[in-house]
């Protein structure tokens, strides 16, 4: 799995109101997020399968619905 990280100049993230964008292609899914990774997470740690939960209520609901693994 390949992760690309592009960090905008500091002033850009305050001047431009952006939203997360998800593009689905035949061979890949691309997620573009204007912000940084949550809770000090970095790409090397993410590639090992570790994660941090930003919204526990949503995580619990997804686990209950068997959409995600525990």
Residue pairs with C-beta under 8 A, 6 or more apart in sequence:
1 47
3 43
3 46
3 47
5 43
7 36
8 16
8 34
13 34
13 35
16 34
18 34
19 34
20 31
20 32
20 33
20 34
21 31
21 32
22 29
22 30
22 31
22 32
23 29
23 30
23 32
37 43
37 46
38 52
38 54
39 52
39 54
41 50
41 51
41 52
53 59
59 68
62 68
63 69
63 70
